[in-house]
Amino acid sequence: MSEFSASIYGVESETSLLGGGRMDAYLHMTPVYENSMSNLAVPLTPLTEERDMEKWESPIFPPSILPQVIPQTSASVFQPPVIPEPIVQNIVSTCSLDCKVDLKHIALHARNAEYNPKRFAAVIMRIREPRTTALLFASGKMVITGAKSEELSRLAARKYARIIQKIGFADVKFKEFKLQNIVGSVDVKFPIQLEGLCITHAQFSTYEPELFPGLIYRMVKPRVVLLIFVSGKIVITGAKNRQDIEEAFHQIYPIVKGFKK
């Protein structure tokens, strides 16, 4: 092994660290041509395009694992804000049984009925389906509360009238059913500056936090009352139908959004 070839491999002489027979084995493994510069030749590198093609065709880089870039459109970048919808929480309705009734008799014979004339001049009745409460007065007038829809409120009123018929009041009839109040609620998901809202809309607003934590907003059309809280919760009451609830909220939403904290 020449000095030149030995220096290439970092070997100073035949008696280097590899030494003895291990040096011969090393020379067989890595042949070196004396007095030649061919060992310094750099292997040819394929052109860039060819090298890229080989990489894509190689099993090491299957096309399936390559990242796919999906162009973003204006629709995917910008999402319009979602406006919440109010939910009906309670419906209050009234009806008439078209006859006078004995409240003590009803309290004794009807299930889930209670009557304490010293506290309240009506029998309180409850049923599970639909889950409602009825207030029955001696005049035959009845108030039904707790239903979540107009249909369920009417169904509950008919069930109460049927119960009273079965316990001895054959003259009972179901008449004059009417929705008196629909209560809805919604959460706008952001805090509201009630002080600024009250000052700007003083004609419709009342805000006395010492007496009540919410702002009372009396809307003219539709004729409803809104209870607006700093947390973003809004209660709509006084509506006669579901459309009034939705219309009132769609009117108040841009107003409260202008006073977002």
C-alpha positions as CSV (number, residue, x, y, z in Angstrom):
1,M,0.0,0.0,0.0
2,S,1.5,3.3,-1.0
3,E,1.8,6.3,1.3
4,F,-0.7,8.1,-0.9
5,S,-3.4,5.5,-0.7
6,A,-2.7,4.9,3.0
7,S,-3.1,8.5,3.8
8,I,-6.4,8.5,2.0
9,Y,-7.8,5.9,4.4
10,G,-6.3,7.7,7.3
11,V,-3.5,5.0,7.6
12,E,0.0,6.2,8.1
13,S,1.8,2.9,7.4
14,E,1.4,-0.8,7.2
15,T,2.1,-1.0,10.9
16,S,-0.8,1.3,11.8
17,L,-3.6,0.6,14.2
18,L,-5.1,-2.0,11.8
19,G,-1.7,-3.8,11.9
20,G,-0.6,-7.3,10.8
21,G,-3.0,-9.7,9.1
22,R,-5.9,-7.4,9.8
23,M,-4.3,-4.9,7.4
24,D,-4.4,-7.4,4.6
25,A,-8.0,-8.2,5.2
26,Y,-8.8,-4.5,5.1
27,L,-6.9,-4.1,1.8
28,H,-9.0,-7.0,0.2
29,M,-12.2,-5.3,1.4
30,T,-11.2,-1.9,0.1
31,P,-9.0,-2.3,-3.0
32,V,-6.7,0.6,-3.8
33,Y,-4.7,1.1,-7.0
34,E,-1.3,2.4,-6.4
35,N,-0.1,5.4,-8.3
36,S,-3.7,6.2,-9.4
37,M,-6.0,9.0,-8.8
38,S,-9.1,6.9,-9.7
39,N,-9.9,6.4,-6.0
40,L,-10.5,10.1,-5.7
41,A,-13.2,10.1,-8.5
42,V,-16.6,11.1,-7.4
43,P,-19.4,8.9,-8.7
44,L,-21.6,10.6,-11.3
45,T,-24.8,12.0,-9.9
46,P,-27.9,11.7,-12.1
47,L,-29.5,14.8,-13.3
48,T,-31.9,16.5,-11.0
49,E,-35.0,15.5,-13.0
50,E,-33.8,11.8,-13.2
51,R,-33.0,11.8,-9.5
52,D,-36.5,13.2,-8.7
53,M,-38.1,10.6,-10.9
54,E,-36.2,7.8,-9.2
55,K,-37.3,9.1,-5.8
56,W,-40.9,9.2,-6.7
57,E,-40.8,5.7,-8.2
58,S,-38.9,4.3,-5.2
59,P,-40.9,2.2,-2.7
60,I,-39.3,4.3,0.0
61,F,-41.4,7.3,-1.1
62,P,-44.7,5.9,-2.3
63,P,-47.0,8.7,-3.7
64,S,-49.7,7.7,-1.2
65,I,-47.8,9.2,1.8
66,L,-46.9,12.4,0.1
67,P,-48.7,15.4,1.5
68,Q,-51.6,16.7,-0.5
69,V,-52.2,20.4,-0.6
70,I,-55.9,21.3,-0.9
71,P,-56.4,24.8,-2.1
72,Q,-58.4,27.0,0.2
73,T,-61.4,28.7,-1.3
74,S,-63.1,31.8,0.0
75,A,-65.9,29.7,1.4
76,S,-63.5,27.5,3.5
77,V,-61.6,30.5,4.8
78,F,-64.6,32.7,5.8
79,Q,-67.4,31.1,7.8
80,P,-70.4,33.4,8.5
81,P,-71.4,33.7,12.2
82,V,-74.1,31.3,13.4
83,I,-77.0,33.1,15.0
84,P,-78.6,31.0,17.8
85,E,-82.3,30.3,17.7
86,P,-84.6,30.8,20.7
87,I,-86.1,27.7,22.4
88,V,-89.6,27.6,23.8
89,Q,-89.4,26.8,27.5
90,N,-92.9,27.2,28.7
91,I,-96.4,27.7,27.4
92,V,-99.3,29.0,29.6
93,S,-102.8,28.4,28.3
94,T,-106.3,28.6,29.7
95,C,-109.6,26.8,29.0
96,S,-113.1,26.5,30.5
97,L,-114.9,23.4,31.7
98,D,-118.3,25.2,31.2
99,C,-119.5,24.3,34.7
100,K,-118.7,24.9,38.3
101,V,-116.8,22.2,40.2
102,D,-116.3,21.1,43.8
103,L,-112.6,21.6,44.5
104,K,-112.7,19.5,47.7
105,H,-114.2,16.6,45.9
106,I,-111.6,16.8,43.1
107,A,-108.8,17.0,45.6
108,L,-110.0,13.8,47.4
109,H,-110.6,11.7,44.3
110,A,-108.1,12.8,41.7
111,R,-104.5,11.6,41.6
112,N,-101.6,14.0,42.0
113,A,-104.0,16.8,43.2
114,E,-103.6,19.1,46.1
115,Y,-105.8,21.8,47.6
116,N,-105.1,24.2,50.4
117,P,-107.8,27.0,50.3
118,K,-105.9,29.0,52.9
119,R,-102.9,29.4,50.6
120,F,-104.4,29.3,47.1
121,A,-108.0,29.2,45.9
122,A,-107.5,26.5,43.3
123,V,-106.7,22.8,43.0
124,I,-103.2,22.1,41.8
125,M,-103.1,19.0,39.5
126,R,-100.2,17.4,37.7
127,I,-99.8,14.8,35.0
128,R,-96.6,13.2,33.6
129,E,-97.4,13.0,29.9
130,P,-97.2,15.7,28.8
131,R,-95.4,16.9,31.9
132,T,-97.6,19.9,32.9
133,T,-99.4,21.5,35.9
134,A,-103.0,22.7,36.0
135,L,-104.7,25.2,38.3
136,L,-108.4,24.5,38.5
137,F,-110.7,27.1,40.0
138,A,-114.3,26.6,41.4
139,S,-115.7,28.6,38.4
140,G,-114.5,25.9,36.0
141,K,-111.6,28.0,34.7
142,M,-108.3,26.2,34.3
143,V,-104.8,27.4,33.7
144,I,-102.3,24.9,32.2
145,T,-98.5,25.5,32.4
146,G,-95.3,23.7,31.6
147,A,-95.9,22.5,28.0
148,K,-93.2,22.9,25.4
149,S,-95.5,23.4,22.4
150,E,-99.0,24.5,21.5
151,E,-100.1,21.0,20.6
152,L,-98.9,19.6,24.0
153,S,-100.6,22.3,25.9
154,R,-103.9,21.6,24.2
155,L,-103.5,17.9,24.7
156,A,-102.8,18.4,28.4
157,A,-105.9,20.6,28.9
158,R,-108.0,17.9,27.3
159,K,-106.5,15.3,29.6
160,Y,-107.3,17.3,32.7
161,A,-110.9,17.8,31.6
162,R,-111.3,14.1,31.0
163,I,-109.9,13.3,34.5
164,I,-112.5,15.6,36.1
165,Q,-115.3,14.0,34.0
166,K,-114.3,10.6,35.3
167,I,-114.5,11.5,39.0
168,G,-118.1,12.6,38.9
169,F,-118.5,15.8,36.8
170,A,-120.4,14.6,33.7
171,D,-121.3,18.1,32.6
172,V,-117.7,19.0,32.0
173,K,-116.9,20.2,28.5
174,F,-113.7,21.4,26.9
175,K,-114.1,25.0,25.7
176,E,-112.4,28.3,25.1
177,F,-108.8,27.0,24.9
178,K,-106.4,29.9,24.4
179,L,-102.7,30.5,24.5
180,Q,-101.9,33.2,27.0
181,N,-98.1,33.3,27.2
182,I,-95.2,31.7,25.5
183,V,-91.8,31.9,27.2
184,G,-88.6,31.4,25.2
185,S,-84.9,31.7,26.0
186,V,-81.7,32.0,24.0
187,D,-78.0,32.4,24.8
188,V,-76.1,34.7,22.4
189,K,-72.7,33.4,23.7
190,F,-71.1,36.7,24.6
191,P,-71.4,39.2,27.5
192,I,-73.5,42.3,27.1
193,Q,-72.9,45.9,28.5
194,L,-76.3,46.4,30.1
195,E,-75.5,50.0,31.3
196,G,-74.8,51.2,27.7
197,L,-77.8,49.4,26.3
198,C,-80.1,51.0,28.9
199,I,-78.8,54.5,28.2
200,T,-79.0,54.1,24.4
201,H,-82.5,52.5,24.5
202,A,-83.9,54.3,27.5
203,Q,-87.3,54.6,25.9
204,F,-87.7,50.8,26.0
205,S,-85.3,49.7,28.8
206,T,-85.3,49.5,32.6
207,Y,-82.2,48.5,34.5
208,E,-82.0,48.5,38.2
209,P,-79.3,46.0,39.3
210,E,-80.1,46.5,43.0
211,L,-83.6,45.1,42.4
212,F,-83.2,42.7,39.5
213,P,-79.9,41.6,37.8
214,G,-81.4,41.8,34.3
215,L,-82.3,44.6,31.9
216,I,-86.1,44.7,31.1
217,Y,-86.6,45.6,27.5
218,R,-90.2,46.2,26.4
219,M,-90.6,45.7,22.7
220,V,-93.5,47.4,20.9
221,K,-93.9,45.1,17.9
222,P,-94.2,42.3,18.6
223,R,-95.5,43.2,22.0
224,V,-93.2,41.1,24.2
225,V,-90.9,41.7,27.2
226,L,-87.3,40.6,27.1
227,L,-85.1,40.0,30.1
228,I,-81.5,40.5,29.1
229,F,-78.7,39.4,31.4
230,V,-75.0,40.4,31.3
231,S,-74.0,36.7,30.7
232,G,-75.7,36.8,27.3
233,K,-78.8,34.9,28.3
234,I,-82.1,36.4,27.1
235,V,-85.6,35.4,28.2
236,I,-88.5,36.4,25.9
237,T,-92.0,36.4,27.6
238,G,-95.4,37.7,26.7
239,A,-95.6,36.2,23.2
240,K,-98.9,34.8,21.9
241,N,-97.3,32.5,19.3
242,R,-93.9,31.1,18.3
243,Q,-93.5,33.6,15.5
244,D,-93.5,36.4,18.0
245,I,-90.6,34.8,19.9
246,E,-88.5,34.4,16.7
247,E,-89.3,37.9,15.4
248,A,-88.5,39.5,18.8
249,F,-85.1,37.8,19.0
250,H,-84.1,38.7,15.4
251,Q,-84.8,42.3,16.3
252,I,-82.9,42.4,19.5
253,Y,-79.9,40.4,18.4
254,P,-78.2,43.1,16.3
255,I,-78.9,45.6,19.2
256,V,-77.2,43.5,21.9
257,K,-74.4,42.6,19.5
258,G,-73.6,46.3,19.3
259,F,-73.1,46.3,23.1
260,K,-70.9,43.2,23.2
261,K,-68.2,43.4,25.9
